[in-house]
């Protein structure tokens, strides 16, 4: 499947840069798929102004693929239908991304299902290739990209990723139908490897960089790289965010990206307040993602924010051992009280009843 199959307006949205929340999974107290609250979450993202939604990714819980649970296809199908229905009602187009993981047979089946269902691209996790060679990973990526336009994924090692060196990325960017990369190593040096390799590949105008560095969102979006290559100096920017952090307080994320785009587009001086806010956002992320406990409560932490807003009923995960860490709820309360300007609770209160219909 070529990128020409992506509608031109949506490809433009993706290349220009947008807010793409990584969708969490709504469950009821019996840990069954909660369609009503999943629908409310998707409507929230669309009304908040997100340009895309990623489904079946880390935030959606990899356990949806468990053969005893079998939620991968039902969740992707449900999300697609609801996004299409509500975005049509609102006269908006949404870029739909499917998370794909596993070894090549599993990943190919997932990508094929997503392509046939109507997803525009896949976000490819390489967690299953922790012990494989670079050439084996590249062959895998090429196979999946031939099925569905592909967004590369640099996932931090602490939540299942692996270090992917410059050499991997330089060859990765030679694969046709790569449209972007979500850079989420939570490491500035490793982020730079991706940017450097992209510029050296000569495809910096074709492939769009998205931050997944939830600990460095604002600075990633404000910064312009200038990479010296054999063909000259190349300026390149991270255009948007495909983020777990942006699956909560999403309206504020949309406003933030718009604000940053105005500043960078006009060449304006970066306000001191925005740099302070950047640190506040990182502090909030530490609470949501449970950084103090090596991210053990990252998914329940996001659920807790959605629960407080009324979008979710609880923090339940498919894995019964995945719960809020001790003191994590207090940390979330602390950042709520410390940075009230970062949340979009009033926006949610205004619309929640209609989203839950």
ABEGO torsion letter per residue (X at the ends): XBAAABBAAAAAAAAAEBBBBBBBBBBBAAGBBBAAAAAAAAAAAAAAGBABBBBGBAAAEAAAABAAAGAAAAAAAAAAAAAAAAAAAAGBBBBBBBBBBEBAAAAAAAAAAAAAAGBABBBBBAAAAAABBAAAAAAAAAAAAAABBBBBBBBBAAAGBBBBBAAAAAAAAABBGBABBBBAAGBAAAAAAAAAAAAAAGAAAABBBBBABAAAAAAAAABBBBBBBAAEBBBBBBABBBBAAAABGAAAAAAAAAAAAAAAAAGBBBBAAAAAAAAAAAAAAAAAAGAAAGGAAAAAAAAAAAAAAGABABABBABAABBBBBGAAAAAAAAAAABAAABAAAAAAAAAAAAAX
